């Protein structure tokens, strides 16, 4: 979740209030106005009904609604009556979990004092006590509120046995706290953002067109290359195996589980250099590799062998089975059909900002290795639905989302790759049936990767042609010389 509510969230709150359409105007924000009780009262007192919203880093969003004004602040705490007030949660740890907790007794709905931020409950037993006086932002970007949500949670509001820990993750460290004025009226439909990556309109027509286009992209003739070899490299849990399943799902018309996914945070599920082909649907072969972790990495020499085509399919990639030139299975003289035609770095979009410097350096080392061999690179950004609420609502919003655009720009800068090489996707995870928009996003990525590989093989064909002409010319010269010697 970001630091603002979506139209869907406002619709939910509107239905809980239950008295018709509402407008929501932000009166107070701690990131904008400072976490200061005096500023809260200055901006929010005597403004009628208000909605208080708290956000934390775990992606939980919760708060309270009161249909009465916060009164003119005084030093002594004052309880306020409100039979229509309620507490609520919209998200817990990033998951949409809308719940309303109605007030039990109206005379203990809210409490106000000049030194207090928003308080829901009574002065003696407050269900949600946010903060007092002034709170500074910490170095982590959070506000460690000095209130309390544990001791009396459920005292004045019917929380149905839910603990405060199941609402705020057991703490009051927030990234934002906002208070909205709530008034009767119809909200204006927000203008659609500009599409930052131009595509056709998502829909069945675009899906069929992409499938046909992808099917028609073939390796250049005369190279004896049956399909494009695409090497997937990435961090542990980034979604490489899930992407293989995604592509298989696109062409099979159902959710595919060909690649094994899951495992723990320390061990890669993929242990072999595993190829995935897709019949006559697409001339592409995806090679899944072992996930890279802080203390465990794909050896650069092994990566070099894979790029050059020395490593056979299904070879064990564990650190104890490093392939050597002297091994019997080592492919001594690989041909172009064995080599990698495009290297793809796979990153988890929800954790890019938290990627450690050593991990980034490992990914850059693979990129540099591919660069030296003039093999094209691309990057897949997975799990964009975890990063961007617009994409989570509808994956067709991906190229309308400023958040995804910023992420693409950030990854392009980190990996020093062109922006049209950065391809956001959403793998199938919780779905039981295929989704048209998820498939379209996958096909856009696959098409671009295949274009890179096609251009690479086109260049290789030109090089081979020139080498052949060079040899023929040298043979003619040698023949002329030999002829003169024997004349």
C-alpha positions, 0 to 999 in steps of 0.5 A: 500500500502507498500513503493514500487511499484509493477510490476503492478504499473510499467506496468501502468507507462510504458503504460503512458510513451508510448515509450516501455518497461522500467526499474526502478532503485531506485536512492533516497529514503528518508527512506534510504538516508534522506529527504535532498535536497542536497542528492536528487540532489547528487543522481538524477541530470543528470540521465535522465528520472525519476519517483518521487513517494510519499506514505502516511499513508492513502494508497495514492500513487502519483507523477510525471514523467519527461523525462528530467534530473534534472539539476545540482543544483544551488541556483536560481530556474530554470524551465525546458522544458519537453513536455512528463512530467506528474503527476499521481496517482496510489492509493487513500486511498488504492484504485487502482485509476490510473490517468495521468495528462499531462503537459500543457506547456512543458517549465513549467514542472519541477523546480530545485534548490539546496535547493529544492526537486523534484518540478513539475511546475514552480518556480512561480506556482508549482503544486507539490512542495515536500520539501526544505532543510532537513526534519526530520522524526516525532515520528509518522514515517512520514515526514511532508514535507514543500512543497505545493500541494494546491495553484497551483495544476492544473496550469501547468498540466491538472488535469481535475478539480481534487483537490490536496485533491483528490490525497494526502488526503489534506496534505503532510505528507508522509511515503516515497518519492522515485525517480527512474531512468527510462531507455529503457529495459525489466525488469527482472521478480522478483523471486517468494518468498518461500511459507511459509505455504505449501499447494497444488497448488490453483485451481479447483482440490484443491477446490473440494478436500478440500470440500470433506475433510471438509465434511468427518470430523465428530464428534467422534461417541458415543458422541451424538454431531451432529456438531462441535460448533465454537464460534467466538469472536472478535473486532467490525468490525473484520469480524465475521459475514462476515466470516459466510457469507463467509463459507455459500458462499463456500458451496452455490456456490454464495455470501451469505448474511445470516448474517447481516453485516455493521453498524457504528463504535460504534455499533455491528450489531450482538446482539444475539448469532446466530448459522449458520449451513451448512447442510450436507456440513460440520458438523460445527456450527458457533456461531456469537457474539456481537463485542467487543469495547473499551467501550463495551465488552462481559461480561466474565461471559456470555462468560463462560456461552456460552463456557459451553453451558448454553446460548440458541441459539439467546439469546440477548447478550446486556449488559442489558440482561445478562443471570443469573443462575435463568433465565428460559432460562438458560440451567442448565444441558448442555451436550457436544453437547451444549458446545463450541468445539473451540473458534476462535478470529477474528482480522482485519488484517489491524488494528492489528498494531494499536490495543490498549492495553485494546482491546488486554487484552480483547481478551486475557481474552477470550483466557485465559477463553478458556484455563482454560476449555482446549477448543482449540483456533484459530485466524482468520485474516481477510481483508488481502487484505487491508493489503497486496498488493500481496494478493489484486492482487491475494488471491492465493499469501497469502502464498507467501507474506512476509507481511502476514507471518509477520502478522501471526507471530505478531498475534501468539506472541500477542495471544500466540498461535501456528502459525498453529492456525493463519489463514488468510482469505479474506471475501467477501465484494465488490465481486458479484460472488464467487472466487475460491481462496477466497473459498480455503483460507476459506476452509483451515481455516475451515478444521484446526478449525474442526481438533482442534474441532475433537481432543478436542471431541476425548479427551472428549470421552476418558475422558467419557470412563474412567469415565464410567469404573471407575464407573463400577469398583466402582460398582463391589467393592461396590457389593463385599462389600455388598455381604460380609456384607449379607453373 
